Amino acid sequence: MRKLLALTASALVLMILSIAVLDHPAWPQAARTIRVVITVPPGGSIDILFRLLADQIASTRGQTVIIESRPGAGGVIAAEAVARAAPDGNTLLSNNNGIIISSILRKVNYDPLTSFEPICYLVSTPQVVVVNSASPYRTLGDLLDAARAKPGELSLASVGPNTTQHLGIERLKRLAGANLTYVSYPGGAATANALLGSHITAAVLNWSEVGEHVISGKARALATMALQRIEAQPDLPTVSESGFPDFETDVWFGLVAPAKTPKETVSQLIDWFREALLSPAVKTKLVAQALFPDPKCGADFAAHLRRQSDSFTQLIRELNIKTE
């Protein structure tokens, strides 16, 4: 009887241990450090987005998320670094339109569709054409008329080169027949500072990067490149409404991991970042910055990336932008 009881007890212990092992996630939720590499200097929209998400994940999941800025070369430096990183879920990349554009325009050591595992498309943000408060230009038409009258003398800047904003500027210049000199900066904050300091004539910036300056009167918005008007600025016309029908330049930010990151790890990351993005506190702060949450994760994000690659390839060909 004692032997039977001992065997029964041993079997029960083994069964409990087996259940515990089966219930234990493949990627344990023990506190760890996740590094999100962003493609621009601190202070811009991408930095704002991921710091909000990092704080939320830290408070709700007990995970440490640090933001590492590796700007330069249109996002190539950051993308190549993450593509080489160990596929363990600890190093992630802030993906965006520019990562795809750069891979079309130059020789890079990553493929935007195969070098990464898609986690989530996170937010989109409208672009605005802005001048500083001292500028004589009060409409987009004023700026373009002046550029036609003084070819090459006026400048239009953005984060770049090889970004969505840069392509939007080149398309607008072509449609308007306006010779504006393009000037690139490494990030939105640097572009905004150059605008406020009168170092450039005008700029294309995320509303999240320049909205407070417009509201305070330090800058003047001429038009938005979004297809719809910005809710916070209902009187601001779109470029499409300003004489260029169907013109649209949309910027989005997402998150990817190195290729071959385990599926269960990607799934866990999707849960964490989607949950953080849609939490009421984070969502409210993002919308206030004109960063509009719209999570598309996993396969849906992969499909979006393929569509973007096809679209940008066609646009670059139509604009005759030279590739390296």
N, C-alpha and C positions, 0 to 999 in steps of 0.2 A: 504493500500500500504506500509506504514512504517513497519507494522508487517511482511509483505511478504519479504521486503528488509532485515529486521533484521534476519528473519529465513534463508534467502538465504545466508546472510553473515556468520551466525553461522555455517551453513552447509559447507560453503566453508572453514572456519577455521578448522572445524573438519576433513575435507577431507585432508587438507594440513598436519595437525598433524598426521593423520593416515599414510600418505605416508612417512613422516619423520621417524615414528616409524618403518615402514616396511623396509625402506632403511638403518636404523641404524644397523650396524653389531652386531651379538649376543655377540661378544667379542670386545668391543670398542677399537679403536686404540688410545685412550688417553694414554699418556706416562705412562708406568708402568715398573716394574723391574722384569726381568726374570732371574732366577738363573740356570746356567748350572753346574751340579756337575760332575767333572772329576775324574777319578779313579787313577790318578798318580800325583806325585808332579809337581809343575810348571817347565817349561823349556823343556819339551819333545814335541813330535809331536801333541798329543791331545791338549795340552795347546796352541801351535802355531795356530792350526786349529781354535779353538773356539774363540780365541782373535781376529783373523782376521774377523771371521763372526760377532762377537759382535760389532766390530767397524763399519762394513758395515751396519748392521741393525740399529745401533744408528744414523748413518749419513743419511740413506735413509728413515727410518721409525720412527725415534724419540723415539725408545724404548731403555731402558737401559738393557743391558745384562751383568751380572757379572759372572765371572768364579770362582767357589769354588772348591778347591782341597781337596778331601777326599780319600787319598791313603790307601792301605793296604788290605790284605787277597785276593789278586787276583781280586780286583774290588768289592768284596762282601760288604764291608762297604758302599761304595757309592751306590751300587744297592739297598741294603736294605733300606737305608735312603730315596731314591727317591720312592721306592715302597710304603713306608708309608706316603709319602707327600700328601697333598690335591690335588685332580685331577682338578686343576684350570688353568693349563698351565703356572704357575709361577715357577715351579720347574721341571727341565728336567735332564736327565742322558746322559752322553757321553757313548753310548753303543759301544761295540766292541766284538771281538771273545772271550776275556777273561771272559766276563760276562756269556757267555754260558758254557764255559769250567768249570768254578768254580762251576756252578750249577750241573754239572755231577760228579765232583770229591768230592764234600762235601755236607753236609746238610746245606742248606741256607734257609733264610726266604723270598724267592721270586722265581717265576717261570719266566724264561727268555721269555717265549712265551705268558703267560697270565697275568703277573703282570704289563705289560707296554703296552702303545699304541705306535705302530711304527710311527715315523715321517719320517725320511729319512736315508738311507745309504748315506754317504756323500763322502768319499774318500777311496782309497786304497793306500798302500805304500810298496815298496819292502824292503825285509830284506837282510842284508849283513852280512857275516862272516868276522870279522875284527880283526887285531892285531895292536899293536902300532908300530911305525917306528923302534924301537930298536929290534923288534922280528927277529929271524933267519928264520921264516917261510914265504915263498914267494908265496906259493900256498896252496890250501885246501889239496892237497895230502901230502904236507910237514907236515902240522899240524896233519893230521890223522895218518901218518906213525910214527911220534914222539909219539903220544898218544898210539899207539900199542906197541911201544918199551918201554914206561915208563907208564904202566897202573896206572891210578889214580893220576899221578903226575901233569898233565896239567889240566887247568881249562877252562871251556867255560861258559860264563855268559850271562844273559839276564834279562830284566824286568820279574818279576815272584814272586812266582811260579804259576803254573796253567795257563799259558798264551799260545798263539799260538806259540810264540818263543820257550818257554820251550818244548812244544810238538814236534816242529820241531827239536830241539836239540836232544831230546830223540830218535826220529825216525832216525836221521842221525847217532847217536852213534850206534844204533842197526844195521843199514844197513852196516856201515863201520867196525863194530867189534872193535870199538875204545873206550877205557875206559877213557873218559874225566870226570872230576869232575864238576858237574853242580853247579853254584853259582847264586843266585837270588838277584836282587836289586829292590827297590821300583819304579824305573822309568828309562827312557832312559837316562836322563841327568846324574844320579848317575852311571849308567852302563858305560857310555862314560868316565866319570871322573876316574873310577876305571881302565879302560883300559889304558888311557893316563898316569896314575900314576903307571903302571906296577904292579897293585895289582892282576891282573888276566892275564891268557895267551891269551885268545881270547874272543870275544863277538859276539852275534847276535843282531844287532841293526837295527832300521828303517834307511833307507838312509837319511831321513830328520834329524835324530839325529846325524849322524856321517859323512855325506857327506863333510861338510866343513873341517873337520879334515883330511879326505882322500885327498882332493884337496890341502890342505896346506902342506901335507907331514907329519903330526903328526901321522897319522894312515895309515894302508895299508889294502885295501880290498882284500880278497882272493876269494870270490865267492858271488853271490847273490842267495838267496833261491827262488826268483821269477822264473816263468817258462820261461820268456823272459829276455834278457839282458836289463840293465838300459840304457835309451837313453843317459844320461849324462856320462856314463862310458861304451862305446861300446866294449872296450877290456876286460872288466871284465866278466869272464865266469859264467855261472849258475852252481848250484850244480848238476843239471841234466846233464850238459855237462861234469862235472868233475867225471863221473863214476857212477852216481846214476840216471838212466833214469826216467823221469816223476816226479822227486822229486819237490815238490812245497810247500812253506809255505807263505800264503798270509795274510796280516793284513789289516783290514778295520776299519773305525770309522764311527759311526752313531749317531743318536739322538732319544731318546724315552721319553715319558711322562708317568706318573702314569696311571694305568688302570682306565677306566671310565672317563677319561678326555673327555669332550664333543666333538662330531665330528666336530662341527664348529670351536672349538678352535684348534683342531689338524690340520684342513684344513688351518687355518690362519698361524699356525706355519710352516707348509709345504711350504706355499707360501713365507714366510719371509726367511726361511733358504735356500730354493732352489734358490731363487732369489739372495741372498747374495753369495751363493757358485759359481754361474755361472756369476757373475758380472766380467767384464774383469779385473778390478784391483785386485780383490781377487783371481781369477783363475790364473793369472800370478804369483802372489806371492806364491800360493800353489804349482804350478808346479815347481817353482824354488826350493822348499823345498822337491821335490819328493813326494808330496801329490797330488794324481791325482783325480780330481773331477769326480764323476760318480753317480749322484743322482738317487736313486731308492726310491720312497716314498710311504707311505701308504701301500696298499695291496702288492705291489711289494717287499717292504722291509720285510713285514711279511712273505712272501713266502721264501725270502732269509734266514731269521732267522730259519725257520723250516728246511730248507736244511742243514744249518750249524749245528743245533742241532743233526740231524741224522748222519752227517758226523763225528762230533767230538766224538759222542758216540761210533761209530764203531772204530775210530782210537784209542781211549783210551783203548778199549777192546783188540785191536790187540797188542798194546804196553804193555799191562798188567800193566798199571799204576794204583796203588791202590787208591780206593776211600775211603772216610771216612765212 
